[in-house]
């Protein structure tokens, strides 16, 4: 019985079902007889157009081939989850997309560190790096990472560098070691991203 499974009283269950109906859920049935939730209640956001499906497939295939392993696996899982709830005609379009990702340049070393870097970005945590610069000199850096750029031959972390007191870009294949600290950096990631973009736009102008 649904009330027992959810740990609520019948009265609460009936009230919640009426609330769901009022919010647009397609629920058939009545109290004492049972209820059925019609298919499609959770699907409106997934009613993609053909071009939207192609964009999803192409993007996911690029990530699967050109990103680090954990993101590649996540991209495959996303497509599988979307396909599981799409109507058959849209699911067929998902499976049969003719958009492919061609071979690219070999990906530089350093992708193994990307999950830790993404963790630091999400949590707004400082990173400690042992970093080899352009002249092959090893330096110790504490940085505030806020973005990762995925290029064909390199992965680049955009961050505020405490040593240089400015924004810097760090190639992941030059990171010899890194530690995600428990220290939050003092600015919000979104604010840093905005300021960095403004500087980059001014440089490109």
SULVENGI-V685414 format. One line per field, one symbol per residue. ss: DSSP state (H for helix, E for strand, - for the rest). burial: + if it has 16 or more other C-alpha atoms within 10 Angstrom, else -. Layout:
ss=???
burial=???
//
This chain:
ss=-HHHHH---HHHHHHHHHHHHH----EEEE---EEEE------HHH---HHHHHHHHHHHHHHHHH--HHHHHHHHHHHHHHHHH--HHHHHHHH---------------HHHHHHHHHHHHH-EEEEEEEE-----EEEEEEEEEEEEE----EEEEEEE----EEEEEEHHHEEEEEEEEEE----HHHHHHHHHHHHHHHH-
burial=------------++--+-------+-+------------------+------++-+++-++++++++++-++--+---+--++--+---++-++------------+--++-++--++-++-++++++++++--------++++++++-----++++++++-----+++++++++--+-+----+---+--++--+---------
//
